[in-house]
């Protein structure tokens, strides 16, 4: 059986501080497979949000990192660390 080729995607701007802040403040961002690609879901505590934009696998992980950064920039001063 042939081995499956692992996909390598270039992701710009991986801010681990923003990701850590989001995890610490109960933000969970994850992909969900739909018929024609992927959607991104965001959970904040018991609230659930779905990003309606349909994404390809190549763009998915970059968009998740962009969301971590956006959420961090909007809320880092409003909530305590």
C-alpha positions in Angstrom: 0.0 0.0 0.0 1.3 3.4 -0.9 2.1 5.9 1.8 -0.1 9.0 1.9 1.8 12.2 1.1 1.7 14.6 4.1 0.6 18.1 3.2 2.9 21.0 4.1 1.2 24.4 4.4 3.1 27.6 4.9 1.6 29.6 7.7 2.6 33.2 8.3 2.3 34.9 11.6 1.9 32.1 14.1 1.5 34.0 17.4 1.6 31.5 20.2 1.0 34.2 22.8 -2.4 35.0 21.0 -3.2 31.3 20.9 -2.3 30.8 24.6 -4.5 33.8 25.5 -7.4 32.4 23.5 -7.1 29.0 25.2 -6.8 30.6 28.6 -10.0 32.6 28.0 -12.0 29.6 26.8 -11.9 30.3 23.1 -11.8 27.2 20.9 -11.4 27.5 17.2 -11.6 24.4 15.1 -12.4 23.3 11.5 -15.5 21.3 10.6 -15.8 19.3 7.4 -18.7 20.3 5.1 -19.7 19.0 1.7 -17.5 21.3 -0.4 -14.7 22.2 2.0 -14.3 23.4 5.6 -16.1 25.9 7.9 -14.5 27.3 11.1 -16.4 27.1 14.4 -15.6 29.2 17.5 -16.7 28.2 21.0 -16.5 30.8 23.8 -17.6 29.1 27.0 -21.1 27.9 26.2 -21.6 30.1 23.1 -21.0 28.7 19.7 -20.3 30.7 16.5 -19.9 29.5 12.9 -17.9 31.3 10.3 -20.0 31.0 7.2 -17.0 31.3 4.8 -16.2 28.1 2.9 -12.5 27.4 2.9 -10.1 25.0 1.1 -7.8 22.9 3.2 -4.8 24.9 2.0 -6.3 28.2 3.5 -7.8 26.7 6.6 -5.0 26.7 9.0 -3.8 30.2 8.1 -7.3 31.5 8.7 -7.4 29.8 12.2 -4.2 31.5 13.1 -5.5 34.9 11.8 -8.6 34.4 14.0 -6.4 33.8 17.1 -4.6 37.0 16.4 -7.8 39.0 15.7 -9.5 37.8 18.9 -6.3 38.5 20.9 -5.9 42.1 19.5 -9.6 43.0 20.2 -9.8 41.6 23.7 -6.3 41.5 25.3 -6.8 44.8 27.2 -10.5 44.2 28.0 -10.0 40.9 29.9 -7.4 40.1 32.5 -4.5 37.7 31.6 
